[in-house]
Amino acid sequence: MASKIFRFGVPMLFLLPWAIYTRVIFFPLFYDDLLHLALIDGRSYPELLLPHPGYSYHRPMILLWTSLCHRLLGPQAGLSLHFAVLALHLLNIAWLVRLLHQLRVPNTVAWLGGLIFGLIPYDEQAILVPAFSLHVFQALIFLISGSLFLSSMTPVRKHILLSFLFLIATLNHETVVLLSPFLGGLSMVASRRTWSWIPYGIAGGLYAWIYQFLPRSEPPAPSWELKELAERGWFVLQALAFPLFPGLNRLLGESLRPWIQGIALIWVIAALLVLARRSHGRIGIAGAAFHVMAALPAALWLPTGYFLHGRRLLYLGTIGVASFWGTWLGLPSSSSLVRTLRGITAIAVLVMSVLILNRQVDLYARSLEPLERIRRLPPNATIRLAVLVNFPEWLAYNDRIFPIGSEGALIFGGHLLPGMLFRVNGTTHPDVLMLQADTPFHQPRGYAFQVSG
């Protein structure tokens, strides 16, 4: 019976995420995709490797990839950018399953962890916006590095490859500083006495020291107030215990949010204590710890509003979330009742995740309808001035799934140039004026929103 379930479950690792996200491939480009186009405009590939004084971060890998797609494909670049993000996400699922197998967990734990990772309803922001694909790519680097670290490859060849991946990670995202503790955690979980991960920690510290002297604009200033730090901490906990919050939020309501948070915290502590007494339970504990560690840089050094609107910032840590839940739900038990309850819970978690993700993709599809009209403009259209009335900056459902953080679709922002909407998605490049106006269609029922103008 178990083998039949396993043979059925393995294809679902890829079919379910593909089925949910496949229509995203045909979405237009929006939000920070417009910013990236402005950053690559008029710059050669060697220049893209250098810091941009008008950009808060040094992340040349995503700019190089964006520039390559736009130069080769022009108006069709969006298709390749969206497809690449989805392909990276599916690769991450495969590498996570491989990594869990290398830790010698039961097959059920491995494929359940991979399936949960593919469907976690905190991942959609990183997958729907190609500009955020750097988080998806960084997760792939971590997973491949972890798999190499645990492999039986000769030490010299292994560390040549790991050093190359570390170098690529430094060009992709600041979370490269977490690669060393990630490898160190794997060595402890796998019961291997090795200190070969320490040089990557030294290199990460050197990278962090050099990074602060790069010529770039100042990033958003963080807030250190205790109340705001606590809010960010609850946001991280919510991601770890994500299957608990939708039901509790609907049952108790947002007015009883402290009770929801308390119940979730007690459950997580109890789950960790139970895992501590089980074989392979340390993998689930390590997964929870990695989730917290991966979220700490953003939680500590970004403003609260920025962090709570940036679920993409938790993508790397969902490797740990999926490992935690895969271990919790997939470990074997001698009790048939426990096995049945875990099976029912696993199915409920997956069904809930599919429904939430589909809801979010629908929200983005609705929000992007104005951009679809821009894409349908004829190539020979002569437009000198385009006036966009009530163009959405973001759109969200009034009925929330999670009590903390933003669940809206990010479409546009004050840091973006309106003309880029046409340059990225159309063949005409008019001047663009954005206006707000009270119209019968300005107050959609069931939604919270903000428009540009």
C-alpha positions in Angstrom: 0.0 0.0 0.0 2.8 2.4 1.0 4.6 1.8 -2.3 1.5 2.5 -4.3 1.0 5.8 -2.4 4.6 6.6 -3.0 4.4 6.0 -6.7 1.3 8.2 -6.9 2.8 10.9 -4.7 6.1 11.4 -6.6 4.5 12.7 -9.8 2.4 15.1 -7.7 5.6 16.7 -6.5 5.7 18.5 -9.9 2.2 18.2 -11.3 0.4 20.1 -8.6 2.8 23.1 -8.5 2.9 23.1 -12.3 -0.9 23.0 -12.5 -1.3 26.0 -10.2 1.5 28.2 -11.5 1.4 27.3 -15.2 -0.8 30.3 -16.2 1.6 32.6 -14.6 4.0 32.0 -17.5 1.7 34.2 -19.6 1.4 37.1 -17.1 2.8 40.5 -18.1 5.7 42.0 -16.3 5.0 44.3 -13.4 6.1 45.8 -10.0 9.9 45.5 -9.6 10.3 44.0 -13.0 9.9 47.6 -14.1 12.7 48.7 -11.7 15.0 46.1 -13.1 14.4 47.3 -16.6 15.3 50.9 -15.5 18.5 49.6 -13.8 19.7 47.7 -16.9 18.8 50.4 -19.4 21.8 51.5 -21.3 24.3 49.4 -19.3 26.6 46.8 -20.7 27.0 43.3 -19.1 30.3 44.3 -17.4 28.7 47.5 -16.0 25.8 45.4 -14.6 28.4 43.6 -12.4 29.2 46.8 -10.7 27.1 48.4 -7.9 24.5 51.0 -9.1 24.6 54.1 -6.9 20.8 54.5 -7.3 20.0 51.0 -6.1 20.0 49.9 -2.4 21.5 46.5 -3.0 24.2 44.8 -5.1 22.5 41.9 -6.9 24.0 41.7 -10.4 22.9 38.1 -11.2 19.2 39.0 -11.6 20.1 42.1 -13.6 22.3 40.1 -16.0 19.6 37.5 -16.5 16.9 40.2 -17.0 19.1 42.1 -19.5 19.9 38.9 -21.5 16.2 38.0 -21.8 15.2 41.6 -22.9 18.0 41.9 -25.4 17.4 38.6 -27.0 13.6 38.4 -26.9 12.4 42.0 -26.6 8.6 42.1 -25.9 8.6 38.3 -25.4 11.0 38.5 -22.5 8.2 38.2 -20.0 7.4 34.7 -21.2 11.0 33.4 -20.6 11.4 35.2 -17.3 8.1 33.7 -15.9 8.9 30.3 -17.2 12.5 30.4 -15.7 11.1 31.2 -12.2 8.7 28.3 -12.3 11.4 25.9 -13.6 13.7 27.0 -10.8 10.9 26.4 -8.3 10.4 22.8 -9.6 14.1 22.2 -9.5 14.1 23.3 -5.8 11.5 20.7 -5.1 13.6 18.0 -6.7 16.8 19.1 -4.9 15.0 19.3 -1.5 13.8 15.7 -1.9 17.3 14.6 -2.9 18.8 16.4 0.2 16.3 14.8 2.5 17.1 11.4 1.0 20.8 12.1 1.7 19.8 12.6 5.3 18.4 9.0 5.2 14.8 9.9 6.0 11.9 7.6 5.0 10.6 8.1 1.5 7.4 9.5 2.8 9.1 12.2 4.7 11.2 13.2 1.7 8.5 13.4 -0.9 6.0 14.9 1.5 8.5 17.6 2.4 9.1 18.3 -1.3 5.4 18.5 -2.0 4.7 20.8 0.9 7.6 23.0 -0.2 6.1 23.3 -3.7 2.7 24.4 -2.4 3.5 26.5 0.7 1.2 29.5 0.3 4.1 31.8 1.3 6.0 31.2 -1.9 3.7 32.8 -4.5 5.2 36.3 -4.3 8.7 35.0 -5.2 7.3 33.0 -8.1 4.8 35.4 -9.6 7.1 38.4 -9.9 10.3 37.5 -11.9 12.2 40.3 -10.2 11.9 38.3 -7.0 13.3 35.1 -8.6 16.6 35.8 -6.9 15.1 34.3 -3.8 14.2 31.2 -5.8 17.7 31.0 -7.3 19.4 31.5 -3.9 17.4 28.6 -2.5 18.6 26.4 -5.4 22.2 27.3 -4.6 21.7 26.4 -1.0 20.1 23.1 -1.8 22.7 22.1 -4.4 25.5 23.2 -2.0 23.9 21.1 0.8 23.7 18.1 -1.5 27.3 18.4 -2.6 28.4 18.9 1.1 26.8 15.6 2.0 28.0 13.7 -1.1 30.8 11.2 -1.3 32.7 13.3 -3.8 36.4 13.8 -3.3 37.1 16.8 -0.9 39.1 18.8 -3.4 36.5 18.5 -6.2 33.7 19.1 -3.7 35.1 22.3 -2.3 36.0 23.7 -5.8 32.3 23.3 -6.7 31.1 24.7 -3.4 33.4 27.7 -3.7 32.0 28.4 -7.2 28.5 28.2 -5.9 29.4 30.5 -3.0 30.8 33.0 -5.5 27.6 32.9 -7.6 25.5 33.3 -4.4 27.5 36.5 -3.4 26.4 38.0 -6.8 22.8 37.0 -6.2 21.7 37.9 -2.7 23.0 38.9 0.8 21.7 35.7 2.4 25.0 34.1 1.2 26.2 34.8 4.7 23.8 32.0 5.9 25.4 29.3 3.7 28.0 28.4 6.2 25.6 27.8 9.1 23.3 25.9 6.7 26.2 23.5 5.9 27.2 23.3 9.5 23.6 22.4 10.5 23.6 19.7 7.8 26.8 18.2 9.2 25.3 18.0 12.7 22.0 16.5 11.5 23.9 14.0 9.4 26.2 13.2 12.4 29.4 14.1 10.5 32.3 15.5 12.4 33.7 18.0 10.0 34.6 21.6 10.2 35.0 22.2 6.5 32.0 24.5 6.5 33.8 27.1 8.6 35.8 28.7 5.7 32.6 29.6 4.1 31.6 31.4 7.3 34.8 33.4 7.2 34.2 34.3 3.5 30.6 35.3 4.4 31.8 37.6 7.1 34.3 39.2 4.8 31.6 39.6 2.2 29.3 41.3 4.7 32.2 43.7 5.7 33.0 44.7 2.2 29.3 45.0 1.2 28.7 48.0 3.5 31.3 50.0 1.6 29.9 49.4 -1.9 28.6 52.6 -3.6 24.8 52.3 -3.4 21.9 54.2 -2.1 20.8 53.7 1.5 18.3 50.9 2.1 15.1 51.5 4.2 16.0 52.1 7.8 14.8 49.5 10.3 12.9 50.1 13.5 14.0 48.6 16.8 10.9 49.2 18.8 10.0 46.1 20.9 6.4 46.1 19.6 7.5 46.1 16.0 10.2 43.4 16.6 7.5 41.3 18.2 5.2 41.7 15.2 8.0 40.6 12.8 8.6 37.6 15.1 5.0 36.6 15.0 5.1 36.9 11.2 8.0 34.4 11.1 6.1 32.0 13.5 3.0 32.3 11.3 5.1 31.0 8.3 6.4 28.1 10.3 3.0 27.1 11.6 1.1 28.1 8.4 -1.4 25.2 8.4 -2.8 26.3 11.8 -3.6 29.9 11.1 -6.3 29.8 8.3 -8.6 27.6 10.4 -7.9 29.5 13.7 -8.3 32.8 12.0 -11.7 31.9 10.6 -12.8 30.2 13.8 -11.7 32.9 16.3 -11.6 36.0 14.2 -8.9 38.7 14.0 -10.1 40.3 17.2 -8.7 37.2 19.1 -5.4 37.3 17.3 -3.3 37.0 20.6 -5.2 33.7 21.3 -4.4 32.4 17.8 -0.7 33.3 18.2 -0.6 31.7 21.6 -2.1 28.5 20.4 0.3 28.3 17.5 3.3 29.0 19.7 2.3 26.3 22.2 1.7 23.8 19.4 5.1 24.5 17.8 6.9 24.1 21.1 5.0 20.8 21.7 5.8 19.5 18.2 9.5 20.3 18.6 9.5 18.4 22.0 7.9 15.4 20.4 10.3 15.5 17.4 13.2 15.6 19.9 12.2 12.1 21.1 11.9 10.5 17.7 14.4 9.1 15.2 14.9 11.6 12.4 13.1 14.2 14.5 16.2 16.3 14.6 15.7 17.0 10.9 12.4 18.6 11.6 13.9 20.6 14.5 16.8 21.7 12.2 14.3 22.7 9.6 12.4 25.0 12.0 15.7 26.5 13.2 16.8 27.2 9.6 13.5 28.9 8.9 14.1 31.3 11.8 17.7 31.8 10.9 16.9 32.6 7.2 14.3 35.1 8.3 16.5 36.9 10.8 18.4 39.3 8.5 15.3 40.6 6.9 13.3 40.7 10.2 16.0 42.6 12.0 17.3 45.0 9.3 14.2 46.0 7.4 11.3 48.2 8.4 8.2 46.3 9.8 5.9 47.4 6.9 8.5 46.3 4.3 9.0 42.9 5.9 5.3 42.2 6.4 4.6 43.0 2.8 7.5 40.9 1.6 6.5 37.2 1.9 9.1 36.6 -0.8 11.7 37.2 1.9 10.7 33.9 3.6 11.2 31.8 0.5 14.6 30.5 1.5 13.4 29.6 5.0 10.5 27.6 3.6 13.1 24.9 2.9 13.1 24.4 6.7 9.3 24.8 7.0 8.7 22.0 4.5 11.3 19.8 6.2 9.7 20.4 9.6 6.2 19.5 8.3 7.4 16.7 6.2 9.1 15.2 9.2 6.1 15.8 11.5 3.6 14.2 9.1 5.7 11.6 7.4 7.6 9.8 10.2 6.4 6.1 10.6 4.4 5.1 13.7 3.4 1.8 15.1 -0.1 3.1 15.8 -2.6 2.8 13.0 -4.7 5.6 14.5 -1.7 7.9 14.5 -0.9 7.0 10.9 -4.5 7.6 9.8 -4.6 11.0 11.6 -1.3 12.1 10.1 -2.5 11.0 6.6 -5.7 13.0 7.0 -3.7 16.0 8.3 -1.3 15.8 5.4 -4.1 15.7 2.8 -5.8 18.6 4.6 -2.6 20.7 4.5 -2.1 20.1 0.8 -5.7 20.8 -0.2 -5.7 24.0 1.9 -2.4 25.1 0.3 -3.7 24.4 -3.2 -6.9 26.5 -2.5 -4.9 29.4 -1.0 -2.4 29.5 -3.8 -5.1 29.3 -6.5 -6.9 32.2 -4.8 -3.7 34.3 -4.8 -3.0 33.5 -8.5 -6.5 34.5 -9.3 -6.0 37.8 -7.4 -2.9 38.6 -9.5 -4.7 37.7 -12.7 -7.5 40.2 -11.8 -5.0 42.9 -10.9 -3.1 42.5 -14.1 -6.1 43.0 -16.4 -5.0 46.7 -17.2 -1.6 45.4 -18.3 -3.2 42.8 -20.5 -4.9 45.6 -22.4 -1.6 47.3 -22.9 -0.1 44.1 -24.3 -3.0 43.8 -26.7 -2.3 47.2 -28.3 -1.5 46.7 -32.0 2.3 47.0 -32.9 1.6 49.9 -35.3 -0.4 51.9 -32.8 0.6 55.6 -32.6 0.1 56.8 -29.0 1.9 59.9 -27.8 0.2 60.2 -24.4 -1.4 57.4 -22.4 -3.7 58.4 -19.4 -4.1 55.6 -16.9 -7.1 56.2 -14.6 -7.1 54.4 -11.2 -4.3 52.1 -12.2 -3.9 49.6 -9.3 -0.8 49.7 -7.0 -2.1 46.7 -5.0 -5.2 44.7 -4.6 -6.3 42.4 -1.8 -9.3 40.4 -0.6 -11.1 41.8 2.4 -11.4 38.4 3.9 -7.9 37.5 5.1 -6.5 34.0 5.4 -3.6 34.9 7.8 -3.9 37.4 10.6 -0.4 39.0 10.0 1.2 40.5 7.0 0.0 41.5 3.5 -1.8 39.1 1.2 -2.3 41.6 -1.6 -1.1 41.5 -5.2 1.7 44.0 -5.7 1.4 45.7 -9.1 2.9 49.1 -9.1 4.6 51.5 -6.6 5.8 55.0 -6.1 9.4 53.9 -6.7 8.6 52.9 -10.3 8.3 54.9 -13.6 4.9 54.7 -15.3 6.4 54.7 -18.7 8.0 51.3 -18.0 4.6 49.7 -18.0 4.5 50.2 -21.8 8.2 49.7 -22.4 8.1 46.2 -20.8 4.7 45.0 -22.0 4.0 46.8 -25.3 5.6 47.9 -28.5 4.6 51.5 -28.2 6.4 53.9 -25.8 4.2 56.9 -25.0 4.4 59.4 -22.2 2.2 58.1 -19.3 0.0 60.1 -17.0 -1.6 58.5 -14.0 -4.8 59.9 -12.5 -7.2 59.1 -9.7 -10.9 59.6 -10.2 -14.1 58.7 -8.5 -16.0 56.4 -10.9 -18.7 53.7 -10.4 -15.9 51.1 -10.8 -13.6 52.8 -8.2 -15.0 50.8 -5.2 -14.9 47.1 -6.0 -16.8 45.1 -3.5 -14.9 42.5 -1.5 -11.5 44.1 -2.1 -9.0 46.4 -0.4 -6.9 48.4 -2.8 -4.8 51.4 -3.6 -4.6 53.2 -7.0 -1.8 55.4 -8.5 -2.2 59.0 -9.4 
